[in-house]
Amino acid sequence: MTMSKMLRAGLVLAVTAAAAHTASAQTERRSLSGSSIAIYDLVGRVSVEQGTGSEVVVEITRGGHDAKKLSIDVGDIRGRNALRVRFPDDDIVYPDIGHWSNSDFRINSDGTWGGNDDRDDRWGGHRIRIKGSGSGTEAWADLKILVPAGKDVAVYIGVGELGATKVTADLRLSAASARVTVTGTKGNLIASAGSGGLEARGVSGDEVKLQTGSGGITANDISGKLLRIGTGSGGVTASGLTSDDLDISAGSGSIHVDDARAPRARLNAGSGGIRVGFAAPLKSLDASTGSGGVTITMPGAVNAELDVQTGSGRIESDFPVQVRRVERNQLRGQIGDGSGHIRIRTGSGSVNLRKL
C-alpha cells in the first residue's frame, strides 16, 4: 500500500471512529420540580435555555471512555431540589482543555460547591483535579437545561463552558474555571467565573451581578436597578448600561464604558485607567484608580459639588467650575447648583471632565 493510500485509510478510520463515538453518546433526561433548583456538573459544556411546562428539564449527554462510571443524583440539598453529576475519582481527564492544562479546586463531600447559599467544606471537603491528559477518570457530562419562566435556578460548573440564552428566570451561574456567556435573559442574575472571562449582552433584571476572579468582563445592553460588575484581575469593557445604582470595579485592569445611564455610580480600578461616558445626568459619582488617568464624559446639564485629586497629572474640565480651592493636583468647587456630587481620585494620571 502506498503512503498516500495509508494516509487516506487512516483518515477514514479516524472519521469512522469519531462518528461511532458520537453515535454512541446517549442523552438522558431528568425533570426537577419545585421553584428553587440547583445543578452541579464538574466537567462539560452546559447551556441554559428557555423551557416550558412546570419543571426544569436537564438533558445529559455523557462523554469519555469512562462515561458509564458517572452517576446522576437528584434530591434535596439544603432546601433546593438539586441534580448532581457525580464522578468516581478525584482525578478527572478532560481532553478538551488541552494536553498540558489542569485545574483543581475543592468540593464538598455531598458533591456540591460554591455559592453563598451552600455550605463550603473548605477544610472538610476534598480536592478535585481536572487535567487534559494522564491517569484518572476520562469522563464528562454535557448538559442542556430547560428552564420554565419564573424559576430560581443555580448552575455550578467546574471546568468547561457555561452559557444562558433567552431565559426568563432568576439565575445564578457559577464557573470555577470556564468562560461564562449570558445573552437575552430577564430576571435577577448573578454570573461569576473564578478563572475565565465573562460576556453578557441584552440582560435585564432588578439585580444583576457580573463577577470574575481572573478574566475580563464584556457587558453590553445591561439594565438593572442594582448593577454590579467586578473583576479581580482583568478589564471591564461595557456599553449601554442602565441602572439606578451602578458599581464597577477592576482590581487590575482598566474600565471603559460607553453610553451609561445611572444617577449614582461608583468606579474603582486598582491599577488601570477609567474612561466612562454618561448619556444621562448624574447625581452622584465616585471614581478612583491607583494608577491611570480618569476621563468622564457627561451631558451639559451637570449639577454637583466637585472634588478632584490626582497624585501626578493635569485636571481639566469642559464645565464651568465655581472654584473654592485649587492647587497643582487638587480642585474643589461647584458645577451648576451643586445639588449632586462628583469625587475623583487617581494616584497617577490626569483627570478630564468632558462635555457630551
SULJOSUL-V52352 format. One line per field, one symbol per residue. ss: DSSP state (H for helix, E for strand, C for the rest). A space follows every 50 residues. Layout:
ss=???
This chain:
ss=CCHHHHHHHHHHHHHHHHHHHHHHCCEEEEEECCCEEEEEEEEEEEEEEE CCCCCEEEEEEEECCCHHHCEEEEEEECCEEEEEEECCCCEEECHHHCCC CEEEEEECCCCCCCCCCCCCCCCCCEEEEEECCCCCEECEEEEEEEECCC CEEEEEEEEEEEEEECCECEEEEEEEEEEEEEECCECCEEEEEEECCEEE EEEEEEEEEEEEEECCEEEEEEEEEEEEEEECCCCEEEEEEEEEEEEEEE CCCCEEEEEEECCEEEEEECCCCEEEEECCCCCEEEEEECCCCEEEEECC CCCEEEEEEECCCCEEECCCCEEEEEECCEEEEEECCCCEEEEEEECCCC EEEEEC
